[in-house]
Amino acid sequence: MSAHDRARARRFPRAGLRTVVLVLLAYAALGALAGVVWEVVWTPPGQVIEHHQVFYDSYASLRRVFTGTGLFVIVAAVAGAGLGLGVALLSRGRELLALCLVIVGSAIASALMWRVGTLLGPSDPASLAAHATGRATASGPLSVAGKSPFLVWPMASLLALALVYFASPGPSTSPSAADLPPTDRREAGASTSPHG
């Protein structure tokens, strides 16, 4: 191992650790920001509390229940693809590390987006209904229906990563003739020379 290779090996853990921390922090920050955006663009459904039960005040309000999940998918897809693209472009030469970071980071981002969005959104009116006297109005909670919307972050990030790696493959990892020992260089040159 040459002195250059030893110096490079010592630098890699430090640079790799910095990459891990920065990418995971970026996913966490963008996941929290996406949760804020998700709550801001969503319109809560109107609900009525009467006789300790919760009813939707109109058909339009009932439709808004499903827009929470749809908006979660849209915001997560855009944010996940954008961050996956950034990680792919900035981590050339460390594709396996980038793949692991994108999988872990997008799972963190998806969970944070859901948590921040639901915390900022209205609370569940069912808890109010137990103590309500008479008729009252409330807003429905922000929620995600099912588990599959949580896969949008990882899928969008991995798709962006795959597209970048497919469109612009990194340098070849096979050794060049200059990297081979002198005896191997002669054999490599002999095998590639045309036979007369």
Buried (B, 14 or more C-beta within 10 A) or exposed (E): EEEEEEEEEEEEEEEEEEBBEBBBEBBBEBBBBBBBBBBEEBEBBBBBBEEEEBBBBEEEBBEBBEBBBEBBBBBBBBBBBBBBBBBBEEBBEBBEBBBEBBBBBBBBBBBBBBEBBBEBBBEBBBEBBEEBEEEBEBBBBBBBEEEEBBBBBBBBBBBBBBBBBEEEEEEEEEEEEEEBEEEEBEEBEEEEEEEE
